[in-house]
């Protein structure tokens, strides 16, 4: 009987951990207010609260902190003392900016905000960990069907210090709604985040 030599590189790879979607408690009728800010959704996120909403224009003009380059629906994180800990960039003219929450065994929570105009546009990715929120980038990709949003085909895994975003579809729309929009085969297309940069691999 011949023994098979172990692959040392394979043996040293960290285990692949899958993130699963969960629904945090949604907060209704909160007394919390921000002047000039319309709150659309609010969620309890461990010791803090996550808010989705937008600043309102006055006389059809942007009001600070909105500007011509930074406006629209945003994600905010506040603590129990009503201090704003994090404010995302605005999603501009998107009709949809919908948060989805993923967790595994560790302390990280991944927040993916699905975006859409008349069609789906991929979305923004954030990491919530130890009471703080961090924006890591955009998944500028969609499914090959207009009625099937990215959130329905998105899979998130962690391997060591790396996050891996894959898509359960045989073909994908790259740069949806933008210049260079094109349909590509899903030959192991994925994004990785290595604690510094979110990168697309085709």
KEKOL-119467 format. One record per residue (C-alpha): x, y, z. Coordinates in pm, whole numbers, plus 50000, padded with zeros to 5 digits. Example, Ala and Ser with C-alpha at 12.3 -4.5 7.8 and 13.67 -1.06 7.14 Angstrom:
<nodes>
512304955050780 513674989450714 
</nodes>
This chain:
<nodes>
500005000050000 501365033649901 500895062450142 499825096250005 502025125050110 500195153050288 500085186950122 501675209650386 500215241150232 496705226750237 497115214850595 498065249650715 495155268250551 492735282550810 489265267850818 486605284150599 483855299050819 480505307950668 478565339050768 474805335250796 472205362450762 470265372851073 467675399451151 468415422351445 465505437051638 463935465951450 463135496551660 459815513851601 458605547251741 461955557251886 462005592052044 465495597851900 465675625851644 468345643351437 467325678151317 466685677550943 467255639950919 464455616050820 464885582050985 463595553850767 464745523450967 466415517551302 467885485051437 469295473751769 472875462751702 474245448752028 475015478652255 474395504051975 471735512951721 472015513951342 469985539751151 469105542650782 467825576250662 468635608750482 469005645950538 466195666550388 466695694650138 465495729750220 464145750149928 465495722849694 469025728549824 471335704950009 471855711750378 475095703150558 476455676350580 474965668950236 476675683049927 476555679349548 478945649549577 477645634249901 473895630849953 471085605449975 470325577050213 473005569550472 473895545050744 474465559551091 475605542551411 474785557451750 475415546652108 473025545552404 473925581552488 472705592252140 476225600652025 476755594751651 479725570951620 479745566251242 478135582150936 478465566250592 478675584950265 475335591650100 474015566949844 473025596149615 469935590049397 469345553649489 465765544249571 466855514749782 469515513650054 468525482650247 470695468050526 471275430550564 473205415850854 475565385950864 477495369651147 479615338851217 481215326251540 483435356551600 482785392151704 482375406551351 479045415651198 478975422550824 476395448050711 475605447450339 473375475550209 471645465149887 471215494649650 468895500449355 467535526549113 464965511748878 467355481848877 469675466349136 473135481749173 475135459549405 475815475249743 478035488650019 479805466750275 480535475950638 482095457350930 480745462351281 483075449951553 483605458851920 481185487851906 482575504851596 481615505451229 483955505650928 483185509750558 485245485750344 483945491949992 481405483849721 480325451249561 479915465549211 478225434749069 474745419849031 472995388248921 472165382648554 468445387848625 466855421948680 464415407448934 467085389349139 469075412449372 472645405749476 471595398649835 469775367249711 472965352049566 475605365949803 477705342050015 480185354550275 483005334150427 485985341250646 489335323550612 491905334950864 492065372950842 490405373550498 486745378550409 485555362350085 482395372749898 481095348149635 477955346949421 475625317649359 474875323848991 476315310748664 476765345548515 476975380348664 476505416648562 479685436548622 479435474148697 475605474548681 474245507348549 477715521848494 480135526448208 481485493348090 478515473548221 478885438048092 477715402648150 480475378548252 480565341148325 480935332948693 484245314448675 484975316949047 484335354549049 484745367649402 485765397149618 488275394949901 488935418050191 492315414150362 491775439750642 493035467250412 491415465250068 488265450849910 489325435949575 487485419849285 488925387649135 487705377748788 
</nodes>
